[in-house]
Amino acid sequence: RQSSPLMKEEGLLRRRLTLAAICLVVTGVILALEGRFALFTEAEAYTQDLRTRRGKLAPPDPRLVFVGIDKPTFKGHFTPEEEAALPVAKLLSGGFPWTRQVWAELVEKLVKAGAKLVVLDIVFATEGVGDALFAESLQRYSNHVVLGWNALEQNGEFTFVFPNPSLIPSEDSRFDPRVGYVAIWPDGDGVVR
């Protein structure tokens, strides 16, 4: 007995629907069990780590410059002549956290050097020495600077921490374009990826 083209199409459609249903059921089971079995979470973390270590590296974007704080103090880094010529050098020698005058000068120098955006992943939640100078710098370069805000979790309750109002006076800092979220949460195994 010969099958008609219509019967062949129906059979192909039935097989595709069956395969799609099996895929949906398997995916649903995996998603449902993922939170209950650490095996899935561990396997995902392992494969993510493996992909990160062995994956193809993207070439660095020459438009981006990352400036990190790699020392708590610059004591002994500057000569007395450099400290005399650059007053902020003496402030840097005092140790971290620096006065806000350091941050004001940093913002000014970076913007004048051509930075289109300066992102400081520090919250500056409390008032500090030099806030007036820093606030003036933030106002002057308001289209070029973003400060951080953070969410702290304790016993399931979240507290939002914003820059202090002496730096960014705002009715609601959450909506100020000069404020951005800076928290990094570790995965379940305690590793920040």
DAWOSUL-V21590 format. One record per backbone hydrogen bond with DSSP energy under -1.0 kcal/mol. CO is the residue of the C=O (numbers start at 1). NH is the residue of the N-H. E is the energy in kcal/mol with one decimal. If there is no record, write none. Layout:
# DAWOSUL-V21590
[[CO;NH;E] [CO;NH;E]]
This chain:
# DAWOSUL-V21590
[[4;8;-1.9] [5;9;-2.1] [6;10;-2.1] [7;11;-2.3] [8;12;-2.3] [9;13;-2.6] [10;14;-2.5] [11;15;-2.2] [12;16;-2.3] [13;17;-2.6] [14;18;-2.3] [15;19;-2.5] [16;20;-2.6] [17;21;-2.4] [18;22;-2.3] [19;23;-2.4] [20;24;-2.3] [21;25;-2.4] [22;26;-2.7] [23;27;-2.6] [24;28;-2.5] [25;29;-2.5] [26;30;-2.4] [27;31;-2.6] [28;32;-2.3] [29;33;-2.2] [30;34;-1.6] [33;36;-1.2] [33;37;-1.8] [38;42;-3.4] [39;43;-2.5] [40;44;-2.4] [41;45;-2.5] [42;46;-2.7] [43;47;-2.5] [44;48;-2.2] [45;49;-2.6] [46;50;-2.6] [47;51;-2.6] [48;52;-2.2] [49;53;-2.5] [50;54;-2.7] [51;55;-1.7] [61;64;-2.0] [72;96;-1.8] [74;77;-2.3] [79;83;-2.5] [80;84;-1.8] [81;85;-2.2] [82;86;-2.5] [86;89;-2.2] [87;91;-1.2] [88;92;-2.2] [89;93;-1.2] [91;94;-1.1] [92;74;-1.6] [99;102;-1.2] [100;104;-2.4] [101;105;-2.4] [102;106;-2.4] [103;107;-2.6] [104;108;-2.2] [105;109;-2.8] [106;110;-2.6] [107;111;-2.5] [108;112;-2.5] [109;113;-1.4] [110;115;-2.5] [111;114;-1.5] [118;146;-2.4] [120;122;-1.5] [122;148;-1.9] [124;164;-2.4] [128;131;-1.6] [129;100;-3.1] [130;134;-2.2] [131;135;-3.2] [132;136;-2.0] [133;137;-2.1] [134;138;-2.8] [135;139;-2.3] [136;140;-2.6] [137;141;-2.3] [139;142;-1.3] [141;144;-2.5] [144;118;-3.8] [146;120;-2.8] [147;180;-2.9] [149;182;-2.3] [150;161;-3.1] [152;159;-2.7] [154;157;-1.8] [157;154;-2.7] [159;152;-3.1] [161;150;-2.4] [164;167;-2.1] [164;168;-1.6] [172;175;-1.8] [173;176;-1.3] [176;179;-1.9] [178;147;-3.4] [180;149;-1.8] [187;190;-2.4] [191;187;-2.8]]
